[in-house]
Amino acid sequence: MKKNRRVNFQSNVDLFKPIGIPRSQLEEIVLWHDEVEALRLKNIEKMDVVSWAKEMEVSKSTFARIYNQAVEKLSDAIINGKVIRIEK
C-alpha cells in the first residue's frame, strides 16, 4: 500500500506530448503528483534533502527514490518521445 505523502503543489497542466505526432501513436508515461512535488522541491525551490523529506513527510531515502523515479520517467519521455501524463 502506498503511503500518503504531503504534496503542496497542484499543477495546472496534466499532459505534455511531442508536437507533430498524434497522441494515439505515442506511448505514455505517468508522472505521479508526489514525483512532481519532489521535482519541484529539489529543482525549483532548491531545498536541501532534509527539508525535502520533511516537507513531504517521508524519509530521506524515500524522497530520493521518488525523485529518481521522476527523473528516469522524464528522461525516458524526452529521449524516446513519449506523452507525459500527471496523475494524482
Phi and psi in radians as a Rosetta constraint file:
Dihedral C 1 N 2 CA 2 C 2 CIRCULARHARMONIC -1.365 0.35
Dihedral N 2 CA 2 C 2 N 3 CIRCULARHARMONIC 2.215 0.35
Dihedral C 2 N 3 CA 3 C 3 CIRCULARHARMONIC -1.276 0.35
Dihedral N 3 CA 3 C 3 N 4 CIRCULARHARMONIC 2.484 0.35
Dihedral C 3 N 4 CA 4 C 4 CIRCULARHARMONIC -1.163 0.35
Dihedral N 4 CA 4 C 4 N 5 CIRCULARHARMONIC 2.408 0.35
Dihedral C 4 N 5 CA 5 C 5 CIRCULARHARMONIC -2.128 0.35
Dihedral N 5 CA 5 C 5 N 6 CIRCULARHARMONIC 2.527 0.35
Dihedral C 5 N 6 CA 6 C 6 CIRCULARHARMONIC -1.372 0.35
Dihedral N 6 CA 6 C 6 N 7 CIRCULARHARMONIC 2.169 0.35
Dihedral C 6 N 7 CA 7 C 7 CIRCULARHARMONIC -2.171 0.35
Dihedral N 7 CA 7 C 7 N 8 CIRCULARHARMONIC 2.092 0.35
Dihedral C 7 N 8 CA 8 C 8 CIRCULARHARMONIC -1.805 0.35
Dihedral N 8 CA 8 C 8 N 9 CIRCULARHARMONIC 0.240 0.35
Dihedral C 8 N 9 CA 9 C 9 CIRCULARHARMONIC -2.319 0.35
Dihedral N 9 CA 9 C 9 N 10 CIRCULARHARMONIC 2.336 0.35
Dihedral C 9 N 10 CA 10 C 10 CIRCULARHARMONIC -2.104 0.35
Dihedral N 10 CA 10 C 10 N 11 CIRCULARHARMONIC 2.024 0.35
Dihedral C 10 N 11 CA 11 C 11 CIRCULARHARMONIC -1.262 0.35
Dihedral N 11 CA 11 C 11 N 12 CIRCULARHARMONIC 2.479 0.35
Dihedral C 11 N 12 CA 12 C 12 CIRCULARHARMONIC -1.432 0.35
Dihedral N 12 CA 12 C 12 N 13 CIRCULARHARMONIC -0.181 0.35
Dihedral C 12 N 13 CA 13 C 13 CIRCULARHARMONIC -2.023 0.35
Dihedral N 13 CA 13 C 13 N 14 CIRCULARHARMONIC 2.390 0.35
Dihedral C 13 N 14 CA 14 C 14 CIRCULARHARMONIC -2.169 0.35
Dihedral N 14 CA 14 C 14 N 15 CIRCULARHARMONIC 0.118 0.35
Dihedral C 14 N 15 CA 15 C 15 CIRCULARHARMONIC -2.692 0.35
Dihedral N 15 CA 15 C 15 N 16 CIRCULARHARMONIC 2.373 0.35
Dihedral C 15 N 16 CA 16 C 16 CIRCULARHARMONIC -2.255 0.35
Dihedral N 16 CA 16 C 16 N 17 CIRCULARHARMONIC 2.474 0.35
Dihedral C 16 N 17 CA 17 C 17 CIRCULARHARMONIC -2.596 0.35
Dihedral N 17 CA 17 C 17 N 18 CIRCULARHARMONIC 2.657 0.35
Dihedral C 17 N 18 CA 18 C 18 CIRCULARHARMONIC -1.093 0.35
Dihedral N 18 CA 18 C 18 N 19 CIRCULARHARMONIC 2.465 0.35
Dihedral C 18 N 19 CA 19 C 19 CIRCULARHARMONIC -1.356 0.35
Dihedral N 19 CA 19 C 19 N 20 CIRCULARHARMONIC 2.712 0.35
Dihedral C 19 N 20 CA 20 C 20 CIRCULARHARMONIC 1.457 0.35
Dihedral N 20 CA 20 C 20 N 21 CIRCULARHARMONIC -0.039 0.35
Dihedral C 20 N 21 CA 21 C 21 CIRCULARHARMONIC -2.209 0.35
Dihedral N 21 CA 21 C 21 N 22 CIRCULARHARMONIC 2.215 0.35
Dihedral C 21 N 22 CA 22 C 22 CIRCULARHARMONIC -1.018 0.35
Dihedral N 22 CA 22 C 22 N 23 CIRCULARHARMONIC 2.466 0.35
Dihedral C 22 N 23 CA 23 C 23 CIRCULARHARMONIC -0.983 0.35
Dihedral N 23 CA 23 C 23 N 24 CIRCULARHARMONIC -0.620 0.35
Dihedral C 23 N 24 CA 24 C 24 CIRCULARHARMONIC -1.106 0.35
Dihedral N 24 CA 24 C 24 N 25 CIRCULARHARMONIC -0.314 0.35
Dihedral C 24 N 25 CA 25 C 25 CIRCULARHARMONIC -1.696 0.35
Dihedral N 25 CA 25 C 25 N 26 CIRCULARHARMONIC 0.021 0.35
Dihedral C 25 N 26 CA 26 C 26 CIRCULARHARMONIC -1.936 0.35
Dihedral N 26 CA 26 C 26 N 27 CIRCULARHARMONIC 2.531 0.35
Dihedral C 26 N 27 CA 27 C 27 CIRCULARHARMONIC -1.279 0.35
Dihedral N 27 CA 27 C 27 N 28 CIRCULARHARMONIC 2.771 0.35
Dihedral C 27 N 28 CA 28 C 28 CIRCULARHARMONIC -2.220 0.35
Dihedral N 28 CA 28 C 28 N 29 CIRCULARHARMONIC 2.458 0.35
Dihedral C 28 N 29 CA 29 C 29 CIRCULARHARMONIC -2.026 0.35
Dihedral N 29 CA 29 C 29 N 30 CIRCULARHARMONIC 2.625 0.35
Dihedral C 29 N 30 CA 30 C 30 CIRCULARHARMONIC -1.864 0.35
Dihedral N 30 CA 30 C 30 N 31 CIRCULARHARMONIC 2.202 0.35
Dihedral C 30 N 31 CA 31 C 31 CIRCULARHARMONIC -1.868 0.35
Dihedral N 31 CA 31 C 31 N 32 CIRCULARHARMONIC 2.027 0.35
Dihedral C 31 N 32 CA 32 C 32 CIRCULARHARMONIC -1.359 0.35
Dihedral N 32 CA 32 C 32 N 33 CIRCULARHARMONIC 2.704 0.35
Dihedral C 32 N 33 CA 33 C 33 CIRCULARHARMONIC -1.001 0.35
Dihedral N 33 CA 33 C 33 N 34 CIRCULARHARMONIC -0.625 0.35
Dihedral C 33 N 34 CA 34 C 34 CIRCULARHARMONIC -1.182 0.35
Dihedral N 34 CA 34 C 34 N 35 CIRCULARHARMONIC -0.528 0.35
Dihedral C 34 N 35 CA 35 C 35 CIRCULARHARMONIC -1.231 0.35
Dihedral N 35 CA 35 C 35 N 36 CIRCULARHARMONIC -0.700 0.35
Dihedral C 35 N 36 CA 36 C 36 CIRCULARHARMONIC -1.105 0.35
Dihedral N 36 CA 36 C 36 N 37 CIRCULARHARMONIC -0.743 0.35
Dihedral C 36 N 37 CA 37 C 37 CIRCULARHARMONIC -1.076 0.35
Dihedral N 37 CA 37 C 37 N 38 CIRCULARHARMONIC -0.728 0.35
Dihedral C 37 N 38 CA 38 C 38 CIRCULARHARMONIC -1.088 0.35
Dihedral N 38 CA 38 C 38 N 39 CIRCULARHARMONIC -0.751 0.35
Dihedral C 38 N 39 CA 39 C 39 CIRCULARHARMONIC -1.061 0.35
Dihedral N 39 CA 39 C 39 N 40 CIRCULARHARMONIC -0.746 0.35
Dihedral C 39 N 40 CA 40 C 40 CIRCULARHARMONIC -1.129 0.35
Dihedral N 40 CA 40 C 40 N 41 CIRCULARHARMONIC -0.826 0.35
Dihedral C 40 N 41 CA 41 C 41 CIRCULARHARMONIC -1.102 0.35
Dihedral N 41 CA 41 C 41 N 42 CIRCULARHARMONIC -0.742 0.35
Dihedral C 41 N 42 CA 42 C 42 CIRCULARHARMONIC -1.366 0.35
Dihedral N 42 CA 42 C 42 N 43 CIRCULARHARMONIC -0.808 0.35
Dihedral C 42 N 43 CA 43 C 43 CIRCULARHARMONIC -1.646 0.35
Dihedral N 43 CA 43 C 43 N 44 CIRCULARHARMONIC -0.508 0.35
Dihedral C 43 N 44 CA 44 C 44 CIRCULARHARMONIC -1.730 0.35
Dihedral N 44 CA 44 C 44 N 45 CIRCULARHARMONIC -0.874 0.35
Dihedral C 44 N 45 CA 45 C 45 CIRCULARHARMONIC -1.401 0.35
Dihedral N 45 CA 45 C 45 N 46 CIRCULARHARMONIC -0.292 0.35
Dihedral C 45 N 46 CA 46 C 46 CIRCULARHARMONIC 0.983 0.35
Dihedral N 46 CA 46 C 46 N 47 CIRCULARHARMONIC 0.662 0.35
Dihedral C 46 N 47 CA 47 C 47 CIRCULARHARMONIC -1.380 0.35
Dihedral N 47 CA 47 C 47 N 48 CIRCULARHARMONIC 2.707 0.35
Dihedral C 47 N 48 CA 48 C 48 CIRCULARHARMONIC -1.404 0.35
Dihedral N 48 CA 48 C 48 N 49 CIRCULARHARMONIC 2.904 0.35
Dihedral C 48 N 49 CA 49 C 49 CIRCULARHARMONIC -1.063 0.35
Dihedral N 49 CA 49 C 49 N 50 CIRCULARHARMONIC -0.667 0.35
Dihedral C 49 N 50 CA 50 C 50 CIRCULARHARMONIC -1.129 0.35
Dihedral N 50 CA 50 C 50 N 51 CIRCULARHARMONIC -0.743 0.35
Dihedral C 50 N 51 CA 51 C 51 CIRCULARHARMONIC -1.176 0.35
Dihedral N 51 CA 51 C 51 N 52 CIRCULARHARMONIC -0.676 0.35
Dihedral C 51 N 52 CA 52 C 52 CIRCULARHARMONIC -1.032 0.35
Dihedral N 52 CA 52 C 52 N 53 CIRCULARHARMONIC -0.888 0.35
Dihedral C 52 N 53 CA 53 C 53 CIRCULARHARMONIC -1.102 0.35
Dihedral N 53 CA 53 C 53 N 54 CIRCULARHARMONIC -0.746 0.35
Dihedral C 53 N 54 CA 54 C 54 CIRCULARHARMONIC -1.113 0.35
Dihedral N 54 CA 54 C 54 N 55 CIRCULARHARMONIC -0.739 0.35
Dihedral C 54 N 55 CA 55 C 55 CIRCULARHARMONIC -1.055 0.35
Dihedral N 55 CA 55 C 55 N 56 CIRCULARHARMONIC -0.675 0.35
Dihedral C 55 N 56 CA 56 C 56 CIRCULARHARMONIC -1.624 0.35
Dihedral N 56 CA 56 C 56 N 57 CIRCULARHARMONIC -0.063 0.35
Dihedral C 56 N 57 CA 57 C 57 CIRCULARHARMONIC 1.047 0.35
Dihedral N 57 CA 57 C 57 N 58 CIRCULARHARMONIC 0.825 0.35
Dihedral C 57 N 58 CA 58 C 58 CIRCULARHARMONIC -2.366 0.35
Dihedral N 58 CA 58 C 58 N 59 CIRCULARHARMONIC 2.931 0.35
Dihedral C 58 N 59 CA 59 C 59 CIRCULARHARMONIC -1.278 0.35
Dihedral N 59 CA 59 C 59 N 60 CIRCULARHARMONIC 2.851 0.35
Dihedral C 59 N 60 CA 60 C 60 CIRCULARHARMONIC -1.079 0.35
Dihedral N 60 CA 60 C 60 N 61 CIRCULARHARMONIC -0.692 0.35
Dihedral C 60 N 61 CA 61 C 61 CIRCULARHARMONIC -1.185 0.35
Dihedral N 61 CA 61 C 61 N 62 CIRCULARHARMONIC -0.633 0.35
Dihedral C 61 N 62 CA 62 C 62 CIRCULARHARMONIC -1.156 0.35
Dihedral N 62 CA 62 C 62 N 63 CIRCULARHARMONIC -0.751 0.35
Dihedral C 62 N 63 CA 63 C 63 CIRCULARHARMONIC -1.031 0.35
Dihedral N 63 CA 63 C 63 N 64 CIRCULARHARMONIC -0.807 0.35
Dihedral C 63 N 64 CA 64 C 64 CIRCULARHARMONIC -1.030 0.35
Dihedral N 64 CA 64 C 64 N 65 CIRCULARHARMONIC -0.720 0.35
Dihedral C 64 N 65 CA 65 C 65 CIRCULARHARMONIC -1.121 0.35
Dihedral N 65 CA 65 C 65 N 66 CIRCULARHARMONIC -0.790 0.35
Dihedral C 65 N 66 CA 66 C 66 CIRCULARHARMONIC -1.060 0.35
Dihedral N 66 CA 66 C 66 N 67 CIRCULARHARMONIC -0.814 0.35
Dihedral C 66 N 67 CA 67 C 67 CIRCULARHARMONIC -1.089 0.35
Dihedral N 67 CA 67 C 67 N 68 CIRCULARHARMONIC -0.819 0.35
Dihedral C 67 N 68 CA 68 C 68 CIRCULARHARMONIC -1.103 0.35
Dihedral N 68 CA 68 C 68 N 69 CIRCULARHARMONIC -0.666 0.35
Dihedral C 68 N 69 CA 69 C 69 CIRCULARHARMONIC -1.077 0.35
Dihedral N 69 CA 69 C 69 N 70 CIRCULARHARMONIC -0.739 0.35
Dihedral C 69 N 70 CA 70 C 70 CIRCULARHARMONIC -1.102 0.35
Dihedral N 70 CA 70 C 70 N 71 CIRCULARHARMONIC -0.768 0.35
Dihedral C 70 N 71 CA 71 C 71 CIRCULARHARMONIC -1.114 0.35
Dihedral N 71 CA 71 C 71 N 72 CIRCULARHARMONIC -0.727 0.35
Dihedral C 71 N 72 CA 72 C 72 CIRCULARHARMONIC -1.083 0.35
Dihedral N 72 CA 72 C 72 N 73 CIRCULARHARMONIC -0.767 0.35
Dihedral C 72 N 73 CA 73 C 73 CIRCULARHARMONIC -1.118 0.35
Dihedral N 73 CA 73 C 73 N 74 CIRCULARHARMONIC -0.795 0.35
Dihedral C 73 N 74 CA 74 C 74 CIRCULARHARMONIC -1.106 0.35
Dihedral N 74 CA 74 C 74 N 75 CIRCULARHARMONIC -0.724 0.35
Dihedral C 74 N 75 CA 75 C 75 CIRCULARHARMONIC -1.065 0.35
Dihedral N 75 CA 75 C 75 N 76 CIRCULARHARMONIC -0.793 0.35
Dihedral C 75 N 76 CA 76 C 76 CIRCULARHARMONIC -1.036 0.35
Dihedral N 76 CA 76 C 76 N 77 CIRCULARHARMONIC -0.820 0.35
Dihedral C 76 N 77 CA 77 C 77 CIRCULARHARMONIC -1.118 0.35
Dihedral N 77 CA 77 C 77 N 78 CIRCULARHARMONIC -0.755 0.35
Dihedral C 77 N 78 CA 78 C 78 CIRCULARHARMONIC -1.214 0.35
Dihedral N 78 CA 78 C 78 N 79 CIRCULARHARMONIC -0.843 0.35
Dihedral C 78 N 79 CA 79 C 79 CIRCULARHARMONIC -1.209 0.35
Dihedral N 79 CA 79 C 79 N 80 CIRCULARHARMONIC -0.650 0.35
Dihedral C 79 N 80 CA 80 C 80 CIRCULARHARMONIC -1.809 0.35
Dihedral N 80 CA 80 C 80 N 81 CIRCULARHARMONIC 0.143 0.35
Dihedral C 80 N 81 CA 81 C 81 CIRCULARHARMONIC 1.095 0.35
Dihedral N 81 CA 81 C 81 N 82 CIRCULARHARMONIC 0.953 0.35
Dihedral C 81 N 82 CA 82 C 82 CIRCULARHARMONIC -1.903 0.35
Dihedral N 82 CA 82 C 82 N 83 CIRCULARHARMONIC 2.763 0.35
Dihedral C 82 N 83 CA 83 C 83 CIRCULARHARMONIC -1.293 0.35
Dihedral N 83 CA 83 C 83 N 84 CIRCULARHARMONIC 2.433 0.35
Dihedral C 83 N 84 CA 84 C 84 CIRCULARHARMONIC -1.937 0.35
Dihedral N 84 CA 84 C 84 N 85 CIRCULARHARMONIC 2.066 0.35
Dihedral C 84 N 85 CA 85 C 85 CIRCULARHARMONIC -1.987 0.35
Dihedral N 85 CA 85 C 85 N 86 CIRCULARHARMONIC 2.262 0.35
Dihedral C 85 N 86 CA 86 C 86 CIRCULARHARMONIC -1.669 0.35
Dihedral N 86 CA 86 C 86 N 87 CIRCULARHARMONIC 2.198 0.35
Dihedral C 86 N 87 CA 87 C 87 CIRCULARHARMONIC -2.165 0.35
Dihedral N 87 CA 87 C 87 N 88 CIRCULARHARMONIC 2.690 0.35
